[in-house]
Amino acid sequence: MKLHGLRAQLCLWHAALMALTLLALAGFTYVLLIRMLHSRADAALLEYADTTARQIATTLYRTRPAGASRPPLFLSNDIRNWGRYIQVIDLQGNVQERSDGLHSHPLPVSANCLRRGLAGKATFETVPGLGEHPVRIVTVPVRMGERVPLLVQAGTSLEGVEAALQRAGWILVILTPSVLLVALVGGWLLVGRALRRVDGLTRTALEIQSTNLRRRIDHAGTDDEIGRLAEAFDQMIARLDRSFQQVRQFSADASHELKTPLTAIRGEAEVALLGELQPDEYRRSIRSILESSERMSEIVDSLLLLARADSGLNLIQRETVELGEVILQAVETVEPLAQRNGVSLLVDEVEDLAVAGDALWLNQVVVNLLSNGAKYTPSGGTVTVALRHVGDSAEVSVRDTGIGIPAEHLPRIFDRFYRVDHGRARAAGGAGLGLSITRWAVEAHGGEVTVESVPGEGSTFRVRLPLHAAPAAA
């Protein structure tokens, strides 16, 4: 048995707790038994002594003449020969009469029992030395109205009490370790049965690797701690599986996106080196190489930004930002792109609202949304931006009359490198990172971004940010 194993530790803790409980229970039981046996013995002895005292009082009332010099005999033969010791003493402690068993060893008379007897109280004492076992003695007064002429002492051997206590002690000594042993063995078996599911869970968890994260524990037991632990493992593995899939997809998409401009750069360079070109052709090649380099630089910058965001770095500098000014600056930035594509940029309604955030990042959010609208809206369409006060938030909405987004793509529209139409996105110059950056920037400001779209009719993106201050008075 491995003492460092969980099963052994649980059993040892269980055994220690059970041992303490049994010892406390045995001690309590033994003390309670002592009290009970002595209490019953004292009650019987006191009843016997009181009965004898009443008999003596009756005898004194009937037979003792006034001024008699010698007291009558109080103890009958059956009382003298009975198993208990009994003697009658006067108020000075002199023995007037005693049972046959006390001829050689009279009961001791203490000053305390005389004093309490004169006060009309019973006194219990335990006296050794009268035999093999101690003797329990009770002294009670003989009452004749308010007067106490005599005292009665009754005693009995504690042999029966000690024998009962000895038997009970042996029973407890034998029973306590036996119960402890049974509890230990039962605890070992029960803990082993409970931990078998943990062993199975451990084996399954050890078999799961990064290459087979689709494996699940699939615990079908009861809804207890082990079942909830297995369910938590399955949920954790599912999250890891999704994370690994996202990492693999991200690596593949990043490689693909970077490979495209690199291929263009290499192709243009090879063309320029293979033959004698005119100066205009060299300038065209160099211009193409520069454009591809700029595209690759944008992708790398976006990837570095998202990597820094994932690492938990605080990239947001918070200050009071007037959203109206941010929107107007973003419209000016995107206006040239919209004009090239034949798309009209409209400002519907802009309320005077302020938020706590970074003006540069908020400007980038609006620019990204307006740029997407301008890229994917056919010539002659419109992109409309508005700023409204909704509840306790400022809502920026960007609505376009573009191609729209099919419903099955909406849940993943903010994923990195995800594009609804790869051909059109690449032709428009997109790498599929703009909306990912937008969502990160909005959430970093404590807000949320949502999208609604109808294919063929257009899309509406809504950004809600917590207000920094109440709307200013007009």
N, C-alpha and C positions, 0 to 999 in steps of 0.2 A: 504494500500500500504506500503510495507516494504521499508523504505528509504535506507536500507543497501543492498538491492537487486540490481543485475546488471541492471535489467530493469528500476528500479526507478532512479538509478544513471545516466544511459544513457539518460533517458528522462529529468532529471533535468539539465544535462550538455547541452543537446540539447535546452531546454527552455531558459537557461541562455544565450547561444550563440545567439539564435534567438531574445531574448529580446534586447541584445546589438545591434544586427544588425538592428532591427526595429527602435530602438531609434535613432541610428546614421542616418538611412535612413530618418526618419521623421524629425530630426533636419536639415539634409542637404536639404531636400525638402522644408522645411519652409523657411530657409535662402535663397535658390534659388528663391523661390516665391517672397520673399520680394524684392530681387534685381531686379527681372524681372518686377514686378508691378511698383516699383519706377522708373526703367529705362524707361518703356513705358510712364509713366506719365511725366517724365522729358523731354522725346523726344517730346511729343505732346505739352507740355508747351513751350519748346524752339522754336518749329516751329511756334507756334502762336505768340510769342514775336518777332521773327525775321520778320515775315510777317508784323506785325504792325509797326515795326521799318522801314521797307522798304517803307510802305505807308506814314509814317511821313516824311521820307526823300524826297519822291516824292512831297509831299505837300509843303515842304519848298522850293524845287527847283522852284515850279510853282508860289506860292502865296506870299512868304515872300519877301518884298522889302528890298533893302539894307538900313541899318540904321533904320529900323522900330522899334518902342519902344514897341509894344505889339505883341506877337506871335499869329498866327492864331489858330483856333480850329483844333485839329488833330484827335479827336475821333468822329466818326459818331455815330448816335443814336443806330444803331444795335450793334456796339461794346460796347457802354456804357451799354446797357441793357442785354448783353450776360452773360452767367453763370460765366465766369472767371472774376477775378479782374484784372484791368489794370490802370496804371497811368503813366504820362509823367513827368519827373523831369529834371531840368537843372543841370549844373555841380556843383552847390553849394548845391544840394539836395532839392531845393525848388520845390514844386509840381506845375506844370503848368496846368495839366488837369488830371482827373481821372474818372473812371466809376461810375455809380450811386450807386453801392453797397459799395463804399468806402467813402461816405460822412461823416459817423460817425466814421469810423476806417480806416484811410489811411494806406497804406503799409509803414512799417518802412524803413528808408533809412540809411544804415550803411556806415561807412567810407571805408570799404573793397570793397563794391560794387561800390562806386564812383571811388576809385582808379583803380580797374580792368576795369571799364567801360571806363575810360579815356585811358587805355591801349588797348582798343578794344576787351576786353574779356568778356564772359558771366559769371555770378555768380549765383549759386543756394544757397538758404537758406530755412530753415524750421522754420516758426514763429508760436508759439502758441498764444493764447489770442485773436485772431480775431473772434472767434466763438466757436462753440462746438467742432470742430475738428481742428487740426493744418492746416496751410496753407503753401503750397510749392510755393516759389517765385523765379523767375529768372529775373535778370537784364541784359539787352543787350544794346549796344550802338546804336545810330542812326548815321550811317556813311554818311558823305557827302565828298567823296574823302578821304583825309587824316585827315579831321576835324571831331570831334565828338561834335556836339552842344547840344545834348540832350541824355537822357537815357530813356529807356522804361522798366517798371517793370510790369511783368505779374504774377498773382498768381492764384492758384486753391486749393480748399479744398481737403484734403486727406481722406474725408469721404468714397469715393468709395474704395480706396486702403485698408483702415482699415476694411471696411466691408468684402471685399474679403479675407483679411488675417484672420479675425475672423472666417469666414465660413471654410476656409482651416484648421485652427487650430482645430475646432470642429471635422472636418472630420478625421484629423490625430489622435485626442484623442480617437475617437470611433473606428477607423479602426485598429490602432496599437494593442490594447489589443485583439480585435476580431481575427486578424490574428495570434497573439501569442497563443490564446486559441485553435484555429483550429490546429496550428502547434504542440501544446503540445498534444492534443488528437490524432492527426494523428501520431505523433512520438511514443506515447504510444502503439498504435495499431500496427504500423510497427515493433517496437522493439520486441513487444510480439510475432508477427508472426515469426520474425527472430530467436528469442530465443527458440521457441517451439522445433526446431530441437536440440538445445543444451540441453533442458530438456530431450528429448528422448535419446540423447547420454549419459546423466548423469545417467538416470535410467538403461540403458543397462550396463553401466560401473559398477554400483553398484551391479548388479546381477552377475557379473563375479567374481568368486572365484577361489582359487587354484584347486578346484575339477572339475571345468567346464571351463577351459581355452580355450576350443574349441569354445566357444560362440564368435560370431563376431557382430559388429555393422552393417556392410553391408550397409553403406549409399549409397543410389541410387539417391541422389539429384544432383544439379549442381556442377560444379567444382569451388566452391568458398571457402572462408576461413573455413566454417563449414564442407564442404565436405572433404577438406584437413585435418582438425582436426580429423574427423572420420576415414579417411584412416590411419592417423598417429597412432590413438588408435588401429586400427586393426593390424597394423604392430607391435606395441609394445606388444600387447597381443600374437601375433604369436611368437615373440621372447621369451616372458615369458613362453609360452607353451613349446617351444623347450628347454628352460633352465630347466623347471621343469621335463620334460621327461628325459633330460640328467642327472639331479640330481637323479631321481628315478632309472634310469638304472645304474648310477654309484654306488648308494647305494646297489642295488641288486648284481651287479657284484663284488663289493668289499667284500660284505658279503659272496658271494659264493667262491671267491678266498681265503679269510681268513678261511673259514669253512673247506676247503679241508686239509690244513696242521694241523689245530686244530683237525680234526677228526683222522688224522693219528697219531698225538701225543697221543691223548686219547686212541686210539686202542692199540698202542704199550705199553703204560703204563698199561692198564688193563691186557694185556697178561702177562706182566712181574710180575704183582701183583697176578695173579690168581693161578699160579703154580710154581713148583720147576723147574727152568730152569738151563741149563748148563751155565758156564761163557761165552762161545762163543755166546750163544743165548742172554744173557743179553747184551753183547757188541753189537750184531746186533740190538737189540731193542733201545739201547741208541744211536747208530749211526743213526738209522732211525728217532728217535726223534730229534736229532741234525740237520739232514738234513731238516726235516719239519720246525724246528724252524728257520733255516737260510732262507728258502724259505719265511716263513711268515715275517721275518725281512726285507727281500728285498722288499716285497710288501708294508709293512708299510713305509719303507724309501722312496720308490717311491711315495706313496700317500702323504707323508709329503712334499716332494719336489714339487709336482704339486700343493698342497694347498698353499705353500709359493709363488710359481710362480703366482697363481691366485690372491693372495692378493696384488700383485704389488711390492713385495720386489725385490730389485736389487741384484740378486745372481751372476751377471757377473762382474768379475774383468778384466778390459780392459788393455791390453798391446800388444806389437807387437809380433805376433805369426807366426812362419814359418810353414806353413801347411805341407810342405814335411816331416818335422820331426814328426809332429803329426801323419801323415798317417803311417810312418814306425813304430812308437811305437804301434799304434793300430794293425797293422799286427802282430807284435810280441805277443801282448796280446791274439789275437784270434787264433793264429797258433795252440796251443794245441787242442782247440775245433775242428778246421777243420781237424786235423790229426785223432782224434778219430772218426770222421764221414766219413773219407775217402775222404775229399774235398780238392782240391788244392787252395791255396791262391796265386794270381798272382798280381804283381805290373806292370801295363801297361806303364804308363808315368807319371812322377811327375815333374812338372815345379817348378822353384824356385819362389814361390809366398808367400806374407805375408799379413796378415789381422790384424785388431785390435780386440782383443777378449780375451777370457779366454782359455788358453791351456788345462786345465783339462776338461772343458765342450766340447770343440771341439774334444778332444780325445774320450770323451764318445759318441759323435755323430757318429764318424767313427766306434768305437767299436760296437755300437748298430747295425749299418747297416751291418757290416761284420759278426756279430754274427747271425743275421737273415738269411743272405745268407748261412752261414755254417750250420745252423739248418735245413733249408728247401730245401737244395740241396742234391739230392741223392748221394750215394757213387760213386766216379769216376767223379763227376762234378767239376766245377771250380767257384771261386768267384774272380772277377778282380776289382781292385781299380785303379783309375787314378786321376790326378790333372792337370787341364788345365786352361789356361787364355782365358776366353770367354767374349768379350766386356770389360766392366769395372768391371768385377767380376771374382772371383776365383771359378771354378766349380770342386767339388769332386763328382765323379761318382763311384757307386758300382754296378757292373753287375754280376748276377749269372745265372747259367744254371739249376735252380731249378724247382719246380712244377708250379711256376707262380701264378698269382692272377686273378680270374675272373673279368671281367669289372664291374659287378654290385657291387663288394666289394671295388673298388678303391676309391670312394668318402669318405668312412668311415675308410680307412685303418689306419689313424692317430688318430682315436677316442680312448679314454681310454677303456681298457678291451675288445676292439673289436678284434676278431680273425676270420679269414676266416674258419679255420678248428679247432674247439674247441678240438677235441680229439688229433690231431697231435700236437697242440700248447701246450697242457698240458703235453703230453708225452715228448716234447722237453724242458719242463721246463719254458715256457713263461707264463707271466701273462697278456699280452696285454697292457703293459704300456711303453715298450721300444720306440716304434715309437712316442707315445705321448710326451715323454720326449725329443726325438730327434727333433720333430717339435718345441717345446717350445724353446729349446736351440738355434736352427737355427734362429728363428724369433727374439729371444732376441739379437742376433748378427746383426740384420738388414738384414737377408737373407731369403731365401725360399727353401723349399724342395719339390720335385715332384717325382712322380713314374710313370713308364711305364712298362706294363707287358703283356705277352702273355701266357695264360695257357699252360703248358707242355713244354714251351721253356725257361722261366725264367723271371726275373724282373730286372729293372734298376732304382736305386734311384739316384737322382741328387740333390746336395746341392750347392747353389750359395751364396757366401758371398762377400760383397763389399771389394775391394782391399784397403789395407792400404798404400801401396807404389808401385811404378812401379817395374816390374820384374828386379831383379839384373842382372848386366852384367855378362856373363860367363867368 
